């Protein structure tokens, strides 16, 4: 009697275990349905409407820090004044570097010797009227700017352009998925996943003007240089995840 009861209990346990295993397999099939991922890229081009440029002044070597600072202050005040005369707003003029540094000379006889101090200050200027780029360079160098560079072009509001690029990317991904399904014999189901990646606006034509003027050259009447802005590229990459059968 005891053997019979033990046999029945064992058989019942095996039956329950089998049911659990079948249930787990069924659940895994549901949760791990076949998936197919496809990517697409969309790119649109637009003319830049903002120029960013670095304008600065580096003083000569002065005997004292005060003298170097005074020279820099005078020159930079004139440079900022020239920018404001061109209707560049204060919010678009930002100091991005200011350094006061000792200058040393090295000789075998005396070793390291302090010879004076110099100041370097740079402004990052946002120019909203691209027709003024040449004026900014010319007028600031007339006022003593001897460091100009890092000209780059951006788009102030990319939202709609990025939407257009995304729509193109999704369309291309869908077309690619349909073509691959036809070629491989798969049947596409519903889209079960989506991801997006994008780049910042990248200038197709990048101008990097670098002007280094001597102290003697500063203050000359300079003609405005031509700085073409070209076009910027807005690119969006998408990945679509499909069910497949």
C-alpha positions as CSV (number, residue, x, y, z in Angstrom):
1,X,0.0,0.0,0.0
2,X,2.8,2.3,0.8
3,X,4.6,1.5,-2.4
4,X,1.4,2.3,-4.4
5,X,1.0,5.6,-2.6
6,X,4.7,6.5,-3.3
7,X,4.3,5.6,-7.0
8,X,1.2,7.7,-7.3
9,X,2.9,10.7,-5.5
10,X,5.9,10.4,-7.8
11,X,3.8,10.2,-10.9
12,X,1.8,13.3,-9.8
13,X,5.1,15.2,-9.2
14,X,6.4,14.3,-12.6
15,X,3.1,15.4,-14.2
16,X,3.3,18.8,-12.5
17,X,6.9,19.2,-13.5
18,X,6.1,18.4,-17.1
19,X,3.2,20.9,-17.0
20,X,5.6,23.6,-15.6
21,X,8.2,22.8,-18.3
22,X,5.7,23.0,-21.1
23,X,4.4,26.3,-19.6
24,X,7.9,27.7,-19.5
25,X,8.6,26.7,-23.1
26,X,5.4,28.3,-24.3
27,X,6.1,31.5,-22.4
28,X,9.6,31.7,-23.9
29,X,8.2,31.3,-27.4
30,X,5.8,34.1,-26.8
31,X,8.5,36.4,-25.2
32,X,11.2,35.5,-27.7
33,X,9.4,35.8,-30.9
34,X,11.6,36.2,-34.0
35,X,12.7,39.7,-34.5
36,X,14.3,41.5,-37.4
37,X,16.1,44.9,-37.1
38,X,16.7,47.2,-40.0
39,X,18.3,50.7,-40.1
40,X,17.8,53.7,-42.2
41,X,19.4,57.2,-42.5
42,X,17.8,60.4,-43.5
43,X,19.8,63.6,-44.4
44,X,18.6,67.1,-45.2
45,X,20.7,70.2,-46.0
46,X,20.1,73.8,-45.1
47,X,22.0,77.0,-45.2
48,X,23.5,78.1,-41.9
49,X,22.0,81.2,-40.3
50,X,24.4,81.6,-37.3
51,X,28.2,82.2,-37.4
52,X,30.4,81.8,-34.4
53,X,33.8,83.4,-34.4
54,X,36.6,83.8,-31.8
55,X,38.0,87.3,-31.6
56,X,40.9,88.1,-29.2
57,X,43.9,90.1,-28.2
58,X,47.2,89.1,-26.8
59,X,49.3,91.8,-25.2
60,X,53.0,92.3,-25.7
61,X,55.3,91.3,-22.8
62,X,55.2,94.0,-20.2
63,X,57.4,94.5,-17.1
64,X,54.5,94.3,-14.7
65,X,51.2,92.4,-14.6
66,X,49.4,95.8,-14.2
67,X,50.8,97.1,-17.4
68,X,49.9,94.0,-19.4
69,X,46.4,94.1,-17.9
70,X,46.0,97.8,-18.7
71,X,46.9,97.3,-22.3
72,X,44.5,94.3,-22.7
73,X,41.7,96.2,-21.0
74,X,42.1,99.2,-23.4
75,X,42.2,97.0,-26.5
76,X,39.4,94.7,-25.6
77,X,37.1,97.6,-24.6
78,X,37.7,99.1,-28.1
79,X,37.1,95.7,-29.7
80,X,33.8,95.2,-27.8
81,X,32.8,98.7,-28.7
82,X,33.4,98.0,-32.4
83,X,31.2,94.9,-32.1
84,X,28.3,96.8,-30.5
85,X,28.5,99.4,-33.3
86,X,27.8,96.5,-35.7
87,X,24.7,95.8,-33.6
88,X,26.1,92.6,-32.0
89,X,24.1,92.3,-28.8
90,X,25.8,91.8,-25.4
91,X,24.2,88.4,-25.0
92,X,26.1,87.2,-28.2
93,X,29.5,88.3,-26.9
94,X,31.1,85.9,-24.4
95,X,34.6,85.8,-22.9
96,X,35.9,82.3,-23.4
97,X,39.5,82.8,-22.3
98,X,41.3,85.2,-20.1
99,X,44.9,84.5,-19.0
100,X,47.5,86.6,-17.2
101,X,50.8,84.7,-17.5
102,X,54.4,85.4,-16.5
103,X,57.0,85.2,-19.3
104,X,60.4,83.7,-18.6
105,X,63.7,83.6,-20.4
106,X,66.3,80.9,-20.0
107,X,70.0,81.3,-20.3
108,X,72.9,79.1,-19.3
109,X,74.4,81.9,-17.2
110,X,71.3,82.9,-15.3
111,X,68.9,80.0,-15.8
112,X,65.2,80.9,-15.6
113,X,64.7,84.6,-15.4
114,X,61.3,86.5,-15.3
115,X,61.2,89.0,-18.1
116,X,57.6,90.2,-17.7
117,X,53.9,89.4,-18.1
118,X,51.4,89.0,-20.9
119,X,47.6,88.9,-21.1
120,X,45.5,87.0,-23.6
121,X,41.7,87.4,-23.8
122,X,39.3,85.8,-26.4
123,X,35.7,86.4,-27.1
124,X,33.3,84.1,-28.8
125,X,30.9,86.2,-30.9
126,X,27.6,84.9,-32.3
127,X,26.8,86.7,-35.5
128,X,23.1,86.4,-36.5
129,X,23.5,88.4,-39.7
130,X,26.0,86.5,-41.9
131,X,26.5,89.5,-44.1
132,X,28.4,91.1,-41.1
133,X,31.1,88.4,-40.8
134,X,33.6,90.3,-42.8
135,X,32.7,93.6,-41.0
136,X,33.3,91.9,-37.7
137,X,36.8,90.7,-38.7
138,X,37.8,94.0,-40.3
139,X,36.4,96.4,-37.6
140,X,37.8,94.4,-34.7
141,X,41.3,94.1,-36.2
142,X,41.2,97.8,-36.8
143,X,40.7,98.2,-33.0
144,X,43.6,95.9,-32.1
145,X,42.4,92.3,-32.3
146,X,45.4,90.2,-33.2
147,X,43.8,86.7,-32.8
148,X,40.8,85.6,-34.9
149,X,39.7,82.1,-35.7
150,X,37.4,79.1,-35.2
151,X,34.8,80.4,-37.6
152,X,31.9,77.9,-37.7
153,X,28.4,77.9,-38.9
154,X,25.3,76.5,-37.3
155,X,21.5,76.5,-37.6
156,X,19.6,78.3,-34.9
157,X,16.5,76.1,-34.9
158,X,16.9,72.6,-36.3
159,X,13.7,71.1,-35.0
160,X,11.7,71.0,-38.3
161,X,14.8,70.0,-40.3
162,X,15.4,67.1,-37.9
163,X,11.8,66.0,-38.2
164,X,12.3,65.9,-42.0
165,X,15.4,63.9,-41.7
166,X,13.7,61.4,-39.3
167,X,10.8,60.9,-41.8
168,X,13.3,60.2,-44.6
169,X,15.1,57.7,-42.3
170,X,12.0,55.8,-41.4
171,X,10.9,55.6,-45.0
172,X,14.2,54.2,-46.1
173,X,14.2,51.7,-43.2
174,X,10.7,50.5,-44.1
175,X,11.7,50.2,-47.8
176,X,14.8,48.2,-46.9
177,X,12.8,45.9,-44.6
178,X,10.2,45.1,-47.3
179,X,13.0,44.4,-49.8
180,X,14.9,42.1,-47.5
181,X,11.7,40.3,-46.5
182,X,10.9,39.6,-50.2
183,X,14.4,38.4,-51.0
184,X,14.7,36.1,-47.9
185,X,11.1,34.8,-47.8
186,X,10.3,36.3,-44.4
187,X,6.9,37.8,-43.6
188,X,7.0,41.1,-41.7
189,X,4.8,41.6,-38.7
190,X,4.2,44.7,-36.6
191,X,7.0,47.1,-35.6
192,X,7.9,46.3,-32.0
193,X,10.8,48.7,-31.4
194,X,12.3,52.0,-32.5
195,X,15.5,53.8,-31.7
196,X,17.1,57.0,-33.1
197,X,20.5,58.5,-33.3
198,X,21.5,61.8,-34.8
199,X,24.5,64.0,-35.4
200,X,24.8,67.7,-34.7
201,X,24.6,70.0,-37.7
202,X,27.8,69.5,-39.6
203,X,29.0,72.2,-41.9
204,X,29.6,71.0,-45.5
205,X,31.7,74.0,-46.2
206,X,33.7,74.9,-43.1
207,X,35.7,78.2,-43.1
208,X,38.4,78.6,-40.5
209,X,39.9,82.1,-40.7
210,X,43.0,82.6,-38.6
211,X,44.4,86.1,-38.4
212,X,47.5,86.9,-36.4
213,X,48.5,90.6,-36.6
214,X,51.5,92.3,-35.2
215,X,51.1,95.3,-33.0
216,X,52.3,97.5,-35.8
217,X,49.7,96.0,-38.2
218,X,46.8,96.7,-35.8
219,X,44.8,99.8,-36.5
220,X,45.1,99.6,-40.3
221,X,42.1,100.2,-42.4
222,X,41.3,96.6,-43.6
223,X,38.9,95.5,-46.3
224,X,36.2,92.9,-45.3
225,X,37.2,89.3,-46.1
226,X,34.7,87.0,-47.7
227,X,33.7,84.1,-45.5
228,X,31.3,81.7,-47.3
229,X,28.9,79.9,-45.0
230,X,27.9,77.0,-47.3
231,X,25.4,74.4,-46.1
232,X,24.9,72.3,-43.0
233,X,24.0,68.7,-42.9
234,X,21.3,67.3,-40.5
235,X,21.4,63.5,-40.3
236,X,19.1,61.1,-38.4
237,X,19.7,57.4,-38.1
238,X,16.8,55.1,-37.1
239,X,16.4,51.4,-36.3
240,X,13.1,49.6,-36.6
241,X,12.5,46.3,-35.0
242,X,9.9,44.0,-36.8
243,X,8.2,40.8,-35.9
244,X,8.9,38.2,-38.5
245,X,7.2,34.9,-39.4
